[in-house]
Amino acid sequence: MTMTKDHILRAILGDNDFLALVAISTDTVEEARRIHGTSPTPTAALGRALTIVGMMGALMKGKERVSLQFITTGVIREIFVQGNAEGHVRGYIRPPRAEYPITKDGKLNVEGALTNDGFLYVVRDFGFGEPFVGSTPLRTGGIATDVAYYYTVSEGIPSAVASGVLVAEDGHVISSGGFIVQPIAGGEKERIIGKLEENISKMEPVSRIIAGGGSSEDILKGISKGLEYRITQIHPLEYRCTCSRERARRALLLLDVSELFTILKEDSGAEVKCEFCGKTYKFDETDIQRIIEEKTGNIAAS
């Protein structure tokens, strides 16, 4: 199977024993790099998180979405990413140009940049009621290992999680991808778990496989070597923001009336910039007056 566009492959391993998700996310991560102007280490960190949240989103339904937030004391202080069932992801990283010395073997040191001093927060928004929020302390700062730890501790689902981004010397993304493998309730886990662990331990990093021309099915074959698998779904993955002028206006509606009057008098308008895509929405004096009127029910004075 050959697919050049970013996508997520979903498969069943064994006799309905394990679920496997495999992502190719090169173009998606490159788009995030372009939007946020990230330097190499933040590119790798944000790319890993976007890849994983994309796969987690593939487990959602309808309008549901999932968010991951990493808060740390490292040089990278925050990563926030969202994914949904349609294969759309978006996110940001702070600061976007933080750097950290490379490892002894010459690799980007995401773990050192994030550190294990912090927390991972997972929010599942089902589109009704209060979202589910779970959290775990960071174990390594490696993103994939921290998500695997979250799954095991917070949701009781032992999972194998991998994500990697290969960045060129000039900063652009050469390749990006990852996988998640989880047991299916009622499956014969003990029968094949040892084989899966052995296979995964012998695999090259996913970013290297993809850079060498490997497909998502090639990665799946490596994971499931010696086991049967059945591909059940393949759908696109892309960086797509859901911001709009109306959402920006609603953000202004959250401000106190006194703050809106200050904006009106001192700045004669406002600009709202989306953190996910960088798009700026401008609101002039008339727009601000209308927002004040909506909040107070009165005609705003100039």
N, C-alpha and C positions, 0 to 999 in steps of 0.2 A: 504494500500500500504506500502510495506517495502523495503527501499533502504538503504543499509549500506554505500555505497560509496558516496563521496562528489558529490553534484549535485545541479542544479538549476531547480526548478519547476516553470512553467509559467501557469497562469490560468486567466480566465475571470470570473468576479463576476457579479451577477445580469443578466439583459438582455443587455449584452454587455456594462455595465456601468463603470466598473472599471477593471484595470489590476493589477494582483498580481504576484509578484516574491518572491519565498521563497528559501533560500539557506541553505544547510547543508555544512559546510566548515571545519569541525574538522581536517581532515587529511591535508588539504591544509595549515591551519594555523600552525599546528604542524611542517610541513615541513619548513615553513618560520622561525619558532623558531629555528629549528635545523640548518638551513643554516646561520642565522645571530647571533646565540648565544644570543638571547634577554633574558633579565630578565623579571619577570612577568608583570609589568606595560607596558613596550614597546611591549611585546607579545600581550597583550590585545588590545593596540592601533593599532598596525599593523594589527592584525587579524580582527578588526572591519573594517578597511579601505579596506583590501583585499576582505572581504566578500561583501561589498557594491559595490566595483568596478567590482567584478565578476557579480553581478546582473545587473549593468549598462551595462557591456559588452554584456549581453544577449539581450539587446535591439538594439545592433549594427548588421550590416550585412557584409557578406563577409570578407574582410581583414580590415575592420574598427576597431579602437580601441579607448579606452577612458582612460584618466589618471587623477588621483586626486593628488594634492600636497597641503599639509598643511604646512605652514610656520608660526612659532610662536616664542614668546620670552620665552616660558616655558622651563622646564628642557628637554622636548622632543622638539627639535628645528625644525625637519622636518620629514614628512612622504611622501613618493612618491610611488604610486601604479598604475599599468596598468592592463587593462582587455580587452579581445576581444570577438568576437562573437562565438569563438570555446570553450569558457569556460576556457581559459588559463589566469592565473593571475601571477603577480610577483611584487615585491616591496622591499623597504628598509626603515629603520628608523634610525634617528640620534639623539642622540647616542643610540646604541642598548641596553645599560645596564643602562639607566637613571632610577632612582627610585624616588618615591614620597610617602609621608605618606598615609596609607590607610584611608578610610573614617571612620566616627564614627561607622557605622554598619559593619565594617570589610571588605569592598569591595575595590578592586583596584581602585585608583583614577585617571583615564585617564583624566578626565576634569581638574583636578588640575595640572597634569603633562604637558598638552598642554596649558592651560589657554585659555581665549577668546581674547587674545591680538595677533592677527595675521590674516592671510587670507587663504581662500581655493581657489585654482585655478583648474578649470576643463578644460581639453583639449580634444576635440573630433577630431580625425584624420580620415578623410574619405578616405584616400588613394590617394587623388588628390587635387590640389590647396592648399591654406593655411588652416591649422587646425582652428577650431573654439575654441576660448579661452574665458572663462567666469570666473568671480571671485566675491566673496562676503567676507566681514569680518566675522571672526568667532564669533559665538554667545555664545557658551558654552564650546567649546573644546571637546564636547562629540562625535564628528565625525558623528554619525547618525543624530543628531539634526542639525548639521551644513550643512550636505548634503541636508536635508529636507528644510532648509532655502534657500540654493542655488537654488534648484528646484523652489521654490515659487517665489523668488525675481528675479533671472536671467533668468529663462525659463518660468515663468508664469504657472507652473504646481504644484498646491498644492499637497504635497505628504506626506504619512506616511512612515517613514524610521526607521528601528530598526536593531541593530546588537549587538551581545554579544559574549564574549569569557569567558569561565570558565577555570581558570588555577589552577592546583593542587599545593600543597605545595612544591613539588619537581620541579615545573616549567613547567611540560609538560601540553599540552592542553587536557582538559577533553572533552570539547564540544565547538562548535562554529557554529553560524548561524545567519540568519537575514531575513528581508523581506522589500519589497518596495511595496506600494499600491498607484496607481495613477488613476485619472479619465481618461476615454476614451472620446475623442471629440465626442459630440453629445449624450452622455449618460445622463440618468436621475440622475444626481448627487445628487440633493437635496433629492430625494426619499429615498436613502439608506445611505447617508453620516453619518447621526446621528447614525445609527445602527453600522456602521463600527467603528466609534469613540468609541462607548460604548464597543464593543467587544474587541478592542485593549487595552482599558484602564483596562479591567478585566483579560487580559492574563498574565501568568507568563512570566518572561524573556525568550527569545528564547533559550538561552544557557541552562537554567534549564530544559526546555521542552525536549531538545535533550539529555541532561545528564540522564533524566529519561526514555529514550527509545522512546521518541516521534519522529515521522517521519515528513518530510516536509508537507505531507498531513494533519497530525494532527495539525500542525501550521496553515495551510490554513483553516482548519475547525474552528479553534479558531477565526481567522480573520473574516470569513464569516458566523459565526453562525446565523442561521435564514434566510440566503440568499442562493440562488442557486449559484453553481460554476461549471466551466467546465475546466478541465486540458487540456491545448493545447500543452504543450511541456515539456519534461524533458531531460536535457543533462548534461554530466559530468562537474565537476569543478575540476581543479587541478592547483598546482603551477608548472609552466613551464617557463623556461627562453629561450629567443630567441637569446642569444649571440652566437658568432662564432668567429673563428680566422679571417675571412675576415672582420667582423665588427670591431674587435680590430685593424686590419691593417688600416682600414679607419679612425679610431680615431687618429692613428699616422700620417696619411696623413694631418690631420688638423693642425698639429704643423708647426711652421715656420722652414725653412731650417736651420737657425742658431741653433734652439733648437735641431734639429735632429743631426747636427754635434757635438753639445755638448754631446748628449747621446752617440754618436759613439766614441768620444775621451775619455770621462770620465768613461763611464759605459760599453762600448763594447757591448751594447745591451739594450733591454728594456723589461719590464714586464707590461702587461695591465691586470688589475684585474676587473672583472665584479662586479658591485655594487649589482646586483640582486641575483646572485647565488654563488659568491665567486670564480669562476673559473679563473685561471690565464693563460694568453697566453704569451709565451716567444718569443722574436724576437732577433736573434743574429746579429753579425756585418754584415753579408751578407744580412740579411733581411733589416736592416736599410739602408745599401748602396743602395739597390734596391728601397726603398721608396724615398730616396733623388733623385735618378736618375729619378724616375717617376715624381717627382715634378719639377725638373729642366731640364730634358731632357739630362743631362750630366752624365757621369760615375763618381760616387762619389769617391773622393780620400780617402785613408785610413789615 
